[in-house]
Structures are given as C-alpha cells and as structure tokens.
Amino acid sequence: MTLAERFGATIELTEPDATLQGTFFVKRRPTAAHESFMTSLLAALESHSQLIMHHQSGFAVVELSYGDAQRLKRLPAVDTVGGIQLNLEQFRAVTGASIEG
C-alpha cells in the first residue's frame, strides 16, 4: 500500500505550460569546454538576447520558455537545467554589473 492509498489521497503531477517564460540556470558538463558549451547553447537559443550571463566556471543564465529550457537538457555539453529567480536590482547592487532585464 502506498502512502497516498493509506490516506486516501490523490497525487497528480503536471509540468508547467511549455510556453511559460522563465529564468533558467544552465550548467555545463565538467568534461565540456566552456567555449563548446557556449557555442551549442547560443545556437539553441532563438536570440542571443535570451542569454543574461555566463561564467567560465561552467554556467549560464538564460530567459526562455519552459519547453525550450527542457530541450536544452538534450545538448551534449549541458549537465543541468533548472528554473531560478534572479533579482536583477540586487545583483546590480552587489556586483556593479549592468544586466538588461
């Protein structure tokens, strides 16, 4: 007997709407070179303006739809893709970086 059955609960899991826009953290595989990772990532984006930032340590932050973010997981150089919240005002205040948003 499952936990749900024991308590008479119904569990339903659904993914977000594929067109829902969000901000996503994309981490490269440790074995992938950053240049290869960025080349494949930029080729997968509809516009380079979707790239918010990236760092040589192996990550990028992008704005795109949930469906497009899920497709990034298929890229050979990509290890992880996950939704994040980014407070651009706080980021600018702490880093002094100028990021569009």
C-alpha positions as CSV (number, residue, x, y, z in Angstrom):
1,M,0.0,0.0,0.0
2,T,1.4,3.4,-1.0
3,L,1.3,6.4,1.3
4,A,-1.3,8.0,-0.9
5,E,-3.6,5.0,-0.7
6,R,-3.2,4.8,3.0
7,F,-4.5,8.3,3.5
8,G,-7.0,8.2,0.6
9,A,-5.0,10.9,-1.2
10,T,-4.8,11.6,-4.9
11,I,-1.4,12.8,-6.3
12,E,-1.2,14.4,-9.7
13,L,2.0,15.8,-11.1
14,T,1.9,18.1,-14.1
15,E,4.6,20.1,-15.9
16,P,4.3,23.8,-16.4
17,D,2.8,25.1,-19.6
18,A,5.6,24.8,-22.3
19,T,5.1,28.4,-23.3
20,L,5.6,29.8,-19.7
21,Q,8.6,32.2,-19.7
22,G,11.2,32.0,-17.0
23,T,14.8,32.4,-16.0
24,F,16.9,29.2,-16.1
25,F,20.4,28.2,-14.7
26,V,22.2,26.0,-17.3
27,K,25.3,24.2,-16.0
28,R,27.8,22.6,-18.4
29,R,29.2,19.1,-18.0
30,P,32.6,19.0,-16.3
31,T,34.0,17.3,-19.3
32,A,32.8,20.0,-21.8
33,A,35.0,23.0,-22.6
34,H,33.2,26.3,-21.8
35,E,33.6,27.5,-25.4
36,S,31.9,24.4,-26.8
37,F,29.2,24.7,-24.2
38,M,28.5,28.4,-25.1
39,T,28.6,27.7,-28.8
40,S,25.9,25.0,-28.5
41,L,23.9,27.0,-26.0
42,L,23.8,30.1,-28.2
43,A,22.9,28.0,-31.3
44,A,20.0,26.6,-29.4
45,L,18.6,30.0,-28.3
46,E,16.2,31.9,-30.6
47,S,18.1,35.1,-29.8
48,H,21.4,36.0,-28.1
49,S,19.4,38.5,-26.0
50,Q,18.0,35.5,-24.1
51,L,21.5,35.0,-22.5
52,I,21.6,37.0,-19.3
53,M,25.1,36.0,-18.2
54,H,27.6,33.2,-18.3
55,H,30.8,32.4,-16.5
56,Q,33.9,30.4,-17.3
57,S,33.4,28.3,-14.3
58,G,30.7,26.5,-16.3
59,F,27.3,28.1,-16.2
60,A,24.9,30.4,-18.0
61,V,21.6,32.1,-17.0
62,V,19.0,32.4,-19.8
63,E,15.5,33.6,-20.2
64,L,13.3,31.4,-22.3
65,S,10.2,29.3,-22.3
66,Y,9.9,26.2,-20.1
67,G,9.6,24.0,-23.2
68,D,12.8,25.5,-24.7
69,A,14.6,25.0,-21.3
70,Q,13.7,21.3,-21.4
71,R,15.1,21.0,-24.9
72,L,18.5,22.4,-23.6
73,K,18.8,19.3,-21.5
74,R,19.4,17.3,-24.7
75,L,22.6,19.2,-25.6
76,P,25.7,17.1,-25.1
77,A,27.5,19.8,-23.2
78,V,24.7,20.5,-20.8
79,D,24.6,18.8,-17.4
80,T,21.7,20.6,-15.6
81,V,18.9,23.0,-16.4
82,G,16.7,24.4,-13.6
83,G,14.5,27.4,-13.0
84,I,15.7,30.2,-10.8
85,Q,14.6,33.6,-9.6
86,L,17.1,36.4,-10.2
87,N,16.7,39.8,-8.5
88,L,18.4,42.0,-11.1
89,E,18.4,45.1,-8.9
90,Q,20.1,43.2,-6.0
91,F,22.5,41.6,-8.4
92,R,23.5,45.0,-9.9
93,A,23.9,46.5,-6.4
94,V,26.2,43.7,-5.2
95,T,28.2,43.2,-8.4
96,G,28.1,46.6,-10.1
97,A,27.3,44.6,-13.3
98,S,25.0,46.1,-15.9
99,I,22.5,43.4,-16.9
100,E,19.4,44.0,-19.1
101,G,16.2,42.8,-17.7
